[in-house]
Amino acid sequence: MNRLEQLMDFYRENPDDPFVRYCIALEHIKSDDPGEAREWFEALINSHPDYVATYYHYGKLMESLQDKDAAVSLYQAGIEVASKAGDLHALSELQNARNEVVNAFDIEFDD
């Protein structure tokens, strides 16, 4: 059984576990299936909008798909979630990721 199959078994046992959903999305990235990864990240944000880790990796996925505006929006949303959660490490990573994209592509955003 491969890792994705194992994760899907975990998901079937507990479909509301955000960590399992997050791991499935990451596994799809590793398997070079960005469309599936995007669907899992979107579902995760819809069901668990406070799961901070989602925003960084989903933003990175969107960067890799050349959707810089979506990446900045995801980083900004993650910054707000991390701030509310008091997760200073995630906050710093999300701010750095957002700033790198904004500076590299001269993207405007509302801060």
PyMOL commands that place a pseudoatom at each C-alpha (Angstrom):
pseudoatom trace, name=CA, resn=MET, resi=1, chain=A, elem=C, hetatm=0, pos=[0.000, 0.000, 0.000]
pseudoatom trace, name=CA, resn=ASN, resi=2, chain=A, elem=C, hetatm=0, pos=[1.435, 3.390, -0.963]
pseudoatom trace, name=CA, resn=ARG, resi=3, chain=A, elem=C, hetatm=0, pos=[1.328, 6.495, 1.190]
pseudoatom trace, name=CA, resn=LEU, resi=4, chain=A, elem=C, hetatm=0, pos=[-1.656, 8.043, -0.603]
pseudoatom trace, name=CA, resn=GLU, resi=5, chain=A, elem=C, hetatm=0, pos=[-3.681, 4.853, -0.151]
pseudoatom trace, name=CA, resn=GLN, resi=6, chain=A, elem=C, hetatm=0, pos=[-2.838, 4.841, 3.549]
pseudoatom trace, name=CA, resn=LEU, resi=7, chain=A, elem=C, hetatm=0, pos=[-3.873, 8.472, 3.877]
pseudoatom trace, name=CA, resn=MET, resi=8, chain=A, elem=C, hetatm=0, pos=[-7.140, 7.771, 2.075]
pseudoatom trace, name=CA, resn=ASP, resi=9, chain=A, elem=C, hetatm=0, pos=[-7.827, 4.968, 4.556]
pseudoatom trace, name=CA, resn=PHE, resi=10, chain=A, elem=C, hetatm=0, pos=[-7.219, 7.426, 7.413]
pseudoatom trace, name=CA, resn=TYR, resi=11, chain=A, elem=C, hetatm=0, pos=[-9.511, 9.923, 5.695]
pseudoatom trace, name=CA, resn=ARG, resi=12, chain=A, elem=C, hetatm=0, pos=[-12.323, 7.367, 5.369]
pseudoatom trace, name=CA, resn=GLU, resi=13, chain=A, elem=C, hetatm=0, pos=[-11.965, 6.614, 9.090]
pseudoatom trace, name=CA, resn=ASN, resi=14, chain=A, elem=C, hetatm=0, pos=[-12.033, 10.276, 10.091]
pseudoatom trace, name=CA, resn=PRO, resi=15, chain=A, elem=C, hetatm=0, pos=[-13.075, 12.593, 7.245]
pseudoatom trace, name=CA, resn=ASP, resi=16, chain=A, elem=C, hetatm=0, pos=[-13.145, 15.658, 9.500]
pseudoatom trace, name=CA, resn=ASP, resi=17, chain=A, elem=C, hetatm=0, pos=[-9.459, 15.467, 10.478]
pseudoatom trace, name=CA, resn=PRO, resi=18, chain=A, elem=C, hetatm=0, pos=[-7.810, 18.519, 8.897]
pseudoatom trace, name=CA, resn=PHE, resi=19, chain=A, elem=C, hetatm=0, pos=[-4.312, 17.075, 9.245]
pseudoatom trace, name=CA, resn=VAL, resi=20, chain=A, elem=C, hetatm=0, pos=[-5.218, 14.042, 7.127]
pseudoatom trace, name=CA, resn=ARG, resi=21, chain=A, elem=C, hetatm=0, pos=[-6.741, 16.260, 4.449]
pseudoatom trace, name=CA, resn=TYR, resi=22, chain=A, elem=C, hetatm=0, pos=[-3.641, 18.450, 4.513]
pseudoatom trace, name=CA, resn=CYS, resi=23, chain=A, elem=C, hetatm=0, pos=[-1.368, 15.407, 4.126]
pseudoatom trace, name=CA, resn=ILE, resi=24, chain=A, elem=C, hetatm=0, pos=[-3.439, 14.141, 1.194]
pseudoatom trace, name=CA, resn=ALA, resi=25, chain=A, elem=C, hetatm=0, pos=[-3.070, 17.502, -0.559]
pseudoatom trace, name=CA, resn=LEU, resi=26, chain=A, elem=C, hetatm=0, pos=[0.697, 17.441, 0.006]
pseudoatom trace, name=CA, resn=GLU, resi=27, chain=A, elem=C, hetatm=0, pos=[0.904, 13.886, -1.270]
pseudoatom trace, name=CA, resn=HIS, resi=28, chain=A, elem=C, hetatm=0, pos=[-0.824, 14.950, -4.483]
pseudoatom trace, name=CA, resn=ILE, resi=29, chain=A, elem=C, hetatm=0, pos=[1.799, 17.672, -4.903]
pseudoatom trace, name=CA, resn=LYS, resi=30, chain=A, elem=C, hetatm=0, pos=[4.537, 15.066, -4.471]
pseudoatom trace, name=CA, resn=SER, resi=31, chain=A, elem=C, hetatm=0, pos=[2.762, 12.860, -7.021]
pseudoatom trace, name=CA, resn=ASP, resi=32, chain=A, elem=C, hetatm=0, pos=[2.749, 15.769, -9.487]
pseudoatom trace, name=CA, resn=ASP, resi=33, chain=A, elem=C, hetatm=0, pos=[-1.027, 16.069, -9.444]
pseudoatom trace, name=CA, resn=PRO, resi=34, chain=A, elem=C, hetatm=0, pos=[-1.609, 19.772, -8.762]
pseudoatom trace, name=CA, resn=GLY, resi=35, chain=A, elem=C, hetatm=0, pos=[-5.274, 19.638, -9.742]
pseudoatom trace, name=CA, resn=GLU, resi=36, chain=A, elem=C, hetatm=0, pos=[-6.084, 17.104, -7.029]
pseudoatom trace, name=CA, resn=ALA, resi=37, chain=A, elem=C, hetatm=0, pos=[-3.898, 18.970, -4.532]
pseudoatom trace, name=CA, resn=ARG, resi=38, chain=A, elem=C, hetatm=0, pos=[-5.800, 22.148, -5.279]
pseudoatom trace, name=CA, resn=GLU, resi=39, chain=A, elem=C, hetatm=0, pos=[-9.150, 20.426, -4.735]
pseudoatom trace, name=CA, resn=TRP, resi=40, chain=A, elem=C, hetatm=0, pos=[-8.024, 19.034, -1.366]
pseudoatom trace, name=CA, resn=PHE, resi=41, chain=A, elem=C, hetatm=0, pos=[-6.648, 22.401, -0.254]
pseudoatom trace, name=CA, resn=GLU, resi=42, chain=A, elem=C, hetatm=0, pos=[-9.869, 24.150, -1.304]
pseudoatom trace, name=CA, resn=ALA, resi=43, chain=A, elem=C, hetatm=0, pos=[-11.992, 21.628, 0.580]
pseudoatom trace, name=CA, resn=LEU, resi=44, chain=A, elem=C, hetatm=0, pos=[-9.736, 22.017, 3.609]
pseudoatom trace, name=CA, resn=ILE, resi=45, chain=A, elem=C, hetatm=0, pos=[-10.098, 25.806, 3.602]
pseudoatom trace, name=CA, resn=ASN, resi=46, chain=A, elem=C, hetatm=0, pos=[-13.863, 25.472, 3.238]
pseudoatom trace, name=CA, resn=SER, resi=47, chain=A, elem=C, hetatm=0, pos=[-14.197, 23.002, 6.110]
pseudoatom trace, name=CA, resn=HIS, resi=48, chain=A, elem=C, hetatm=0, pos=[-11.340, 24.159, 8.355]
pseudoatom trace, name=CA, resn=PRO, resi=49, chain=A, elem=C, hetatm=0, pos=[-10.503, 27.784, 7.537]
pseudoatom trace, name=CA, resn=ASP, resi=50, chain=A, elem=C, hetatm=0, pos=[-8.449, 28.074, 10.734]
pseudoatom trace, name=CA, resn=TYR, resi=51, chain=A, elem=C, hetatm=0, pos=[-5.968, 25.338, 9.752]
pseudoatom trace, name=CA, resn=VAL, resi=52, chain=A, elem=C, hetatm=0, pos=[-2.969, 27.636, 9.332]
pseudoatom trace, name=CA, resn=ALA, resi=53, chain=A, elem=C, hetatm=0, pos=[-0.581, 25.310, 7.464]
pseudoatom trace, name=CA, resn=THR, resi=54, chain=A, elem=C, hetatm=0, pos=[-2.940, 25.097, 4.506]
pseudoatom trace, name=CA, resn=TYR, resi=55, chain=A, elem=C, hetatm=0, pos=[-2.340, 28.656, 3.381]
pseudoatom trace, name=CA, resn=TYR, resi=56, chain=A, elem=C, hetatm=0, pos=[1.433, 28.467, 2.968]
pseudoatom trace, name=CA, resn=HIS, resi=57, chain=A, elem=C, hetatm=0, pos=[1.475, 25.248, 0.961]
pseudoatom trace, name=CA, resn=TYR, resi=58, chain=A, elem=C, hetatm=0, pos=[-1.588, 26.133, -1.083]
pseudoatom trace, name=CA, resn=GLY, resi=59, chain=A, elem=C, hetatm=0, pos=[0.030, 29.493, -1.849]
pseudoatom trace, name=CA, resn=LYS, resi=60, chain=A, elem=C, hetatm=0, pos=[3.221, 27.759, -2.949]
pseudoatom trace, name=CA, resn=LEU, resi=61, chain=A, elem=C, hetatm=0, pos=[1.172, 25.471, -5.188]
pseudoatom trace, name=CA, resn=MET, resi=62, chain=A, elem=C, hetatm=0, pos=[-0.486, 28.472, -6.810]
pseudoatom trace, name=CA, resn=GLU, resi=63, chain=A, elem=C, hetatm=0, pos=[2.913, 30.099, -7.311]
pseudoatom trace, name=CA, resn=SER, resi=64, chain=A, elem=C, hetatm=0, pos=[4.110, 26.942, -9.085]
pseudoatom trace, name=CA, resn=LEU, resi=65, chain=A, elem=C, hetatm=0, pos=[1.005, 27.139, -11.303]
pseudoatom trace, name=CA, resn=GLN, resi=66, chain=A, elem=C, hetatm=0, pos=[1.929, 30.756, -12.138]
pseudoatom trace, name=CA, resn=ASP, resi=67, chain=A, elem=C, hetatm=0, pos=[-1.151, 32.198, -10.398]
pseudoatom trace, name=CA, resn=LYS, resi=68, chain=A, elem=C, hetatm=0, pos=[0.679, 34.833, -8.390]
pseudoatom trace, name=CA, resn=ASP, resi=69, chain=A, elem=C, hetatm=0, pos=[-2.444, 36.806, -7.468]
pseudoatom trace, name=CA, resn=ALA, resi=70, chain=A, elem=C, hetatm=0, pos=[-4.070, 33.713, -5.955]
pseudoatom trace, name=CA, resn=ALA, resi=71, chain=A, elem=C, hetatm=0, pos=[-0.849, 32.964, -4.087]
pseudoatom trace, name=CA, resn=VAL, resi=72, chain=A, elem=C, hetatm=0, pos=[-0.767, 36.457, -2.577]
pseudoatom trace, name=CA, resn=SER, resi=73, chain=A, elem=C, hetatm=0, pos=[-4.440, 36.181, -1.601]
pseudoatom trace, name=CA, resn=LEU, resi=74, chain=A, elem=C, hetatm=0, pos=[-3.806, 32.841, 0.093]
pseudoatom trace, name=CA, resn=TYR, resi=75, chain=A, elem=C, hetatm=0, pos=[-0.770, 34.158, 1.941]
pseudoatom trace, name=CA, resn=GLN, resi=76, chain=A, elem=C, hetatm=0, pos=[-2.749, 37.198, 3.084]
pseudoatom trace, name=CA, resn=ALA, resi=77, chain=A, elem=C, hetatm=0, pos=[-5.635, 35.029, 4.309]
pseudoatom trace, name=CA, resn=GLY, resi=78, chain=A, elem=C, hetatm=0, pos=[-3.116, 32.822, 6.104]
pseudoatom trace, name=CA, resn=ILE, resi=79, chain=A, elem=C, hetatm=0, pos=[-1.532, 35.856, 7.736]
pseudoatom trace, name=CA, resn=GLU, resi=80, chain=A, elem=C, hetatm=0, pos=[-4.902, 36.788, 9.184]
pseudoatom trace, name=CA, resn=VAL, resi=81, chain=A, elem=C, hetatm=0, pos=[-5.539, 33.237, 10.429]
pseudoatom trace, name=CA, resn=ALA, resi=82, chain=A, elem=C, hetatm=0, pos=[-2.035, 32.917, 11.911]
pseudoatom trace, name=CA, resn=SER, resi=83, chain=A, elem=C, hetatm=0, pos=[-2.393, 36.300, 13.629]
pseudoatom trace, name=CA, resn=LYS, resi=84, chain=A, elem=C, hetatm=0, pos=[-5.682, 35.274, 15.229]
pseudoatom trace, name=CA, resn=ALA, resi=85, chain=A, elem=C, hetatm=0, pos=[-4.177, 31.960, 16.310]
pseudoatom trace, name=CA, resn=GLY, resi=86, chain=A, elem=C, hetatm=0, pos=[-1.054, 33.624, 17.728]
pseudoatom trace, name=CA, resn=ASP, resi=87, chain=A, elem=C, hetatm=0, pos=[1.137, 31.370, 15.549]
pseudoatom trace, name=CA, resn=LEU, resi=88, chain=A, elem=C, hetatm=0, pos=[4.142, 33.643, 15.158]
pseudoatom trace, name=CA, resn=HIS, resi=89, chain=A, elem=C, hetatm=0, pos=[6.247, 31.133, 13.207]
pseudoatom trace, name=CA, resn=ALA, resi=90, chain=A, elem=C, hetatm=0, pos=[3.555, 30.587, 10.569]
pseudoatom trace, name=CA, resn=LEU, resi=91, chain=A, elem=C, hetatm=0, pos=[2.834, 34.322, 10.530]
pseudoatom trace, name=CA, resn=SER, resi=92, chain=A, elem=C, hetatm=0, pos=[6.471, 35.081, 9.715]
pseudoatom trace, name=CA, resn=GLU, resi=93, chain=A, elem=C, hetatm=0, pos=[6.649, 32.415, 6.982]
pseudoatom trace, name=CA, resn=LEU, resi=94, chain=A, elem=C, hetatm=0, pos=[3.434, 33.636, 5.367]
pseudoatom trace, name=CA, resn=GLN, resi=95, chain=A, elem=C, hetatm=0, pos=[4.536, 37.281, 5.480]
pseudoatom trace, name=CA, resn=ASN, resi=96, chain=A, elem=C, hetatm=0, pos=[7.887, 36.400, 3.906]
pseudoatom trace, name=CA, resn=ALA, resi=97, chain=A, elem=C, hetatm=0, pos=[6.246, 34.303, 1.181]
pseudoatom trace, name=CA, resn=ARG, resi=98, chain=A, elem=C, hetatm=0, pos=[3.729, 37.059, 0.415]
pseudoatom trace, name=CA, resn=ASN, resi=99, chain=A, elem=C, hetatm=0, pos=[6.405, 39.739, 0.327]
pseudoatom trace, name=CA, resn=GLU, resi=100, chain=A, elem=C, hetatm=0, pos=[8.629, 37.706, -1.995]
pseudoatom trace, name=CA, resn=VAL, resi=101, chain=A, elem=C, hetatm=0, pos=[5.824, 37.339, -4.538]
pseudoatom trace, name=CA, resn=VAL, resi=102, chain=A, elem=C, hetatm=0, pos=[4.679, 40.939, -4.203]
pseudoatom trace, name=CA, resn=ASN, resi=103, chain=A, elem=C, hetatm=0, pos=[8.219, 42.282, -4.630]
pseudoatom trace, name=CA, resn=ALA, resi=104, chain=A, elem=C, hetatm=0, pos=[9.187, 39.926, -7.453]
pseudoatom trace, name=CA, resn=PHE, resi=105, chain=A, elem=C, hetatm=0, pos=[6.075, 40.600, -9.531]
pseudoatom trace, name=CA, resn=ASP, resi=106, chain=A, elem=C, hetatm=0, pos=[5.112, 44.085, -8.360]
pseudoatom trace, name=CA, resn=ILE, resi=107, chain=A, elem=C, hetatm=0, pos=[1.681, 42.911, -7.235]
pseudoatom trace, name=CA, resn=GLU, resi=108, chain=A, elem=C, hetatm=0, pos=[-0.536, 45.284, -5.305]
pseudoatom trace, name=CA, resn=PHE, resi=109, chain=A, elem=C, hetatm=0, pos=[-2.535, 44.031, -2.350]
pseudoatom trace, name=CA, resn=ASP, resi=110, chain=A, elem=C, hetatm=0, pos=[-4.537, 45.528, 0.472]
pseudoatom trace, name=CA, resn=ASP, resi=111, chain=A, elem=C, hetatm=0, pos=[-2.618, 45.181, 3.723]
for i in range(1, 111): cmd.bond("trace and resi %d" % i, "trace and resi %d" % (i + 1))
show_as sticks, trace
zoom trace
